[in-house]
Amino acid sequence: MMTDHVDLLVLNASQLVTAAAGPPGPLRGEDLRRPGIVRNGAVAVAGDRIVAVGASDELRARFTAAREIDAHGCVVLPGFVDPHTHLVFGRTREDEFELRCLGRTYEEIAAAGGGIRASSRRFRTTPRGEIVAQARATRRRALVHGTTTIEVKSGYGLDTAGELTALEIAGEIDDRGDVVRTFLGAHEVPDEWRDDRAGYVRLVCEEMIPAVAERGLATFCDVFCEEHVFTQGETRTIAAAARAHGLRMKLHADELAGTGGAELAVELGAVSADHLMRISDEGIAALAGSDTIAVLLPGTSFFLGMRAFAPGRRMVDAGCAVALATDCNPGSSMTENPQTILTVACIGLGLRPIEALAAMTRNAAYAVGLGDEVGRLAPGLRADIVVSDVPDVRVLPYHHGVNHASVVVHHGVIVD
């Protein structure tokens, strides 16, 4: 029998989670619990593409390989996709973490000049080389924990030069299309514009967005639509400018208060509405009847000591397309580890382990516009694969606080 030669075979997985079953698009409802598991599964890789997925005996008979990975006793899954991070920040905010440990709330710290505005002041005074080094190190830690594709927002420059710098740095740490860039000039109103909010919105619309689009620095535009940040009216104005310059929309929505952000995201045709801790029943219904993906960030609720988590269980049962993200940022969720998020999602959002896993692979890929490229183990897709040293998918969130990614394959290459 003739066999084809491939570059890599991953064989003998106790569970191969393909995330490739069910109807096209992001998984919803019961389909989220049935993403496709192959017992004693295998994956064949040629170059940076998956060429076959199936039972180990079948692929062993079909292919010879330059290199093999024996995944006996392991779960093999698609590389994690992290669809919401603020990874380019330069300096951390452990001082605010200590204040929260002493009882100060995120809102109180922000009102006193901390929070995003503090990061903006620090970003502006940090040498570019230091920011690049921070961003590379953070991206690297995410990769070794299994995150092969990651969204990165700007939002700490809060002036034209700083926002362009942040997006340029996000491009510098890109691994051949694995960093999806989002412009977030509307993250906060900076110190120098506090008495002229309308002037800052004009700056975002008339100067920042055209400059970002002209340089091709971002795919998406995001707005922090929230009480005391940007109103629905301001968000609509910014979204109109973004669309006019070819940027797709995302929204920070219903995080600290219920403001109708989810409904607005659907109205604007946003690819995703993110956070949603305070989403209304009407917001859930709107998302369930739309193509807008609900990106939930349970690590933020946990890290801020909040009692409120997004109603993830209700959203899944209502038919929303739910994804998960780390929200990696220096103030409200300082982690690059997607496995931690699986644990918090199961406990705080009420998701089953297999649902959480599908939400942070397949559905997360659609939340960054790459659903046809990553997030699943299927022929033709990018060979981003994680071999986890657990025998069952439920152990990933159950045995928390450690890195279970024993092997990460990125673009078909084993990460050192």
WOWORA-V395612 format. One record per residue. RES is the residue in one letter. PSI is psi in degrees with one decimal (* if undefined). Layout:
[[RES | PSI] [RES | PSI]]
//
This chain:
[[M | 129.8] [M | 141.1] [T | 148.2] [D | 149.6] [H | 134.1] [V | 171.0] [D | -32.0] [L | 136.6] [L | 127.1] [V | 119.0] [L | 157.8] [N | 26.4] [A | 132.4] [S | -44.4] [Q | 123.2] [L | 108.5] [V | 103.5] [T | -28.3] [A | 25.8] [A | 2.0] [A | 174.1] [G | -175.2] [P | 168.0] [P | 158.7] [G | -173.8] [P | 147.7] [L | 145.4] [R | 155.7] [G | -133.0] [E | -27.2] [D | -25.8] [L | -22.6] [R | -3.5] [R | 60.3] [P | -7.3] [G | 106.9] [I | 129.2] [V | 122.7] [R | 143.7] [N | 50.8] [G | 166.4] [A | 156.7] [V | 135.4] [A | 136.1] [V | 132.0] [A | 122.8] [G | -128.4] [D | 21.3] [R | 147.3] [I | 130.1] [V | -21.3] [A | 149.0] [V | 135.2] [G | -158.8] [A | 146.7] [S | -42.4] [D | -40.1] [E | -48.1] [L | -32.7] [R | -37.7] [A | -27.3] [R | -28.4] [F | 147.7] [T | 154.6] [A | 148.3] [A | -29.4] [R | 143.6] [E | 148.0] [I | 121.3] [D | 108.0] [A | 27.4] [H | 131.9] [G | 9.5] [C | 158.7] [V | 130.4] [V | 131.8] [L | 165.7] [P | 153.6] [G | 140.9] [F | 147.0] [V | 123.3] [D | 104.8] [P | 11.1] [H | 103.9] [T | 160.3] [H | 62.3] [L | -23.6] [V | 100.2] [F | -21.6] [G | -69.2] [R | 150.0] [T | 174.8] [R | 52.4] [E | -20.7] [D | -40.3] [E | -34.0] [F | -42.7] [E | -39.4] [L | -39.9] [R | -34.7] [C | -26.8] [L | 4.9] [G | -4.6] [R | 141.4] [T | 163.0] [Y | -43.3] [E | -40.6] [E | -41.8] [I | -41.6] [A | -41.6] [A | -26.9] [A | 7.4] [G | 2.1] [G | -154.4] [G | -140.0] [I | -39.1] [R | -34.3] [A | -42.8] [S | -36.1] [S | -45.5] [R | -41.0] [R | -39.3] [F | -43.4] [R | -25.1] [T | 3.0] [T | 131.4] [P | 143.0] [R | -43.1] [G | -35.8] [E | -38.6] [I | -42.6] [V | -44.4] [A | -42.4] [Q | -46.5] [A | -41.1] [R | -43.5] [A | -40.4] [T | -43.9] [R | -40.0] [R | -42.7] [R | -39.0] [A | -41.7] [L | -45.4] [V | -14.6] [H | 2.7] [G | 0.5] [T | 106.8] [T | -23.2] [T | 136.8] [I | 137.1] [E | 139.8] [V | 125.4] [K | 152.8] [S | -156.7] [G | -1.0] [Y | -5.9] [G | -51.3] [L | 22.3] [D | 168.2] [T | -47.8] [A | -43.8] [G | -39.5] [E | -41.4] [L | -39.9] [T | -45.5] [A | -43.2] [L | -34.9] [E | -42.3] [I | -40.9] [A | -35.7] [G | -34.8] [E | -29.3] [I | 8.8] [D | 140.7] [D | 76.8] [R | 48.7] [G | 14.5] [D | -8.8] [V | 113.4] [V | 122.4] [R | 137.1] [T | 128.3] [F | 125.4] [L | 51.3] [G | -27.9] [A | 54.6] [H | -31.8] [E | 159.8] [V | 117.2] [P | 168.2] [D | -45.8] [E | -9.4] [W | 11.8] [R | -28.1] [D | 6.3] [D | 67.8] [R | -42.7] [A | -36.2] [G | -38.5] [Y | -39.4] [V | -40.5] [R | -40.0] [L | -44.4] [V | -45.2] [C | -39.7] [E | -18.5] [E | -51.7] [M | -53.6] [I | -46.6] [P | -38.1] [A | -41.1] [V | -45.8] [A | -42.1] [E | -36.5] [R | -4.7] [G | 40.8] [L | -8.5] [A | 152.9] [T | -35.5] [F | 158.9] [C | 134.3] [D | 153.1] [V | 135.1] [F | 87.3] [C | 103.9] [E | 154.5] [E | 135.8] [H | 6.4] [V | -98.0] [F | 130.5] [T | 171.1] [Q | -39.8] [G | -44.8] [E | -38.4] [T | -42.2] [R | -40.4] [T | -45.7] [I | -41.0] [A | -38.8] [A | -41.8] [A | -41.8] [A | -47.5] [R | -37.5] [A | -22.9] [H | 16.1] [G | 14.8] [L | 137.3] [R | 155.0] [M | 145.0] [K | 159.4] [L | 135.7] [H | 120.7] [A | 138.1] [D | 44.3] [E | -58.3] [L | -21.4] [A | 154.7] [G | 106.1] [T | 10.1] [G | 22.0] [G | -36.8] [A | -44.5] [E | -39.6] [L | -40.5] [A | -42.4] [V | -43.8] [E | -40.3] [L | -3.8] [G | 30.7] [A | 145.4] [V | -37.0] [S | 152.6] [A | 125.0] [D | 147.3] [H | -88.5] [L | 26.0] [M | -29.1] [R | 26.9] [I | 145.4] [S | 169.7] [D | -37.3] [E | -37.5] [G | -40.7] [I | -44.6] [A | -40.0] [A | -44.9] [L | -40.9] [A | -29.3] [G | 16.6] [S | 177.7] [D | -1.6] [T | 129.0] [I | 135.9] [A | 108.0] [V | 111.5] [L | 142.4] [L | 69.1] [P | -24.0] [G | -28.7] [T | -46.0] [S | -44.6] [F | -48.8] [F | -30.6] [L | 0.2] [G | 29.6] [M | 145.8] [R | -20.7] [A | 125.4] [F | 156.1] [A | 144.9] [P | 67.3] [G | -42.6] [R | -46.1] [R | -35.9] [M | -42.9] [V | -47.0] [D | -26.1] [A | -12.3] [G | 11.9] [C | 148.1] [A | 109.5] [V | 132.3] [A | 165.5] [L | 150.9] [A | 162.5] [T | -28.8] [D | 32.8] [C | 117.0] [N | 162.2] [P | -10.9] [G | -45.2] [S | -1.8] [S | 78.9] [M | 74.2] [T | 143.9] [E | 4.4] [N | 107.3] [P | -24.8] [Q | -33.9] [T | -40.5] [I | -35.4] [L | -44.5] [T | -49.3] [V | -33.6] [A | -38.9] [C | -41.6] [I | -47.6] [G | -31.0] [L | -12.6] [G | 24.3] [L | 150.0] [R | 154.1] [P | -43.3] [I | -33.2] [E | -44.8] [A | -40.4] [L | -44.0] [A | -34.0] [A | -27.0] [M | 11.3] [T | -85.4] [R | -54.6] [N | -35.9] [A | -34.1] [A | -41.1] [Y | -28.4] [A | -14.0] [V | 14.8] [G | 18.3] [L | 29.1] [G | -21.1] [D | 6.7] [E | -38.8] [V | 176.8] [G | -7.4] [R | 158.7] [L | 99.0] [A | 149.5] [P | 136.0] [G | -18.6] [L | 163.7] [R | 139.7] [A | 75.5] [D | 112.0] [I | 139.9] [V | 126.2] [V | 115.9] [S | 135.5] [D | 50.6] [V | 150.2] [P | -10.4] [D | 141.3] [V | -28.5] [R | -21.2] [V | -25.5] [L | -55.7] [P | -23.9] [Y | -47.9] [H | 87.4] [H | 165.6] [G | 3.5] [V | 163.4] [N | 111.6] [H | -3.2] [A | 94.4] [S | -29.9] [V | 133.1] [V | 123.9] [V | 123.1] [H | 116.9] [H | 35.6] [G | 1.4] [V | 133.7] [I | 126.4] [V | 132.0] [D | *]]
//
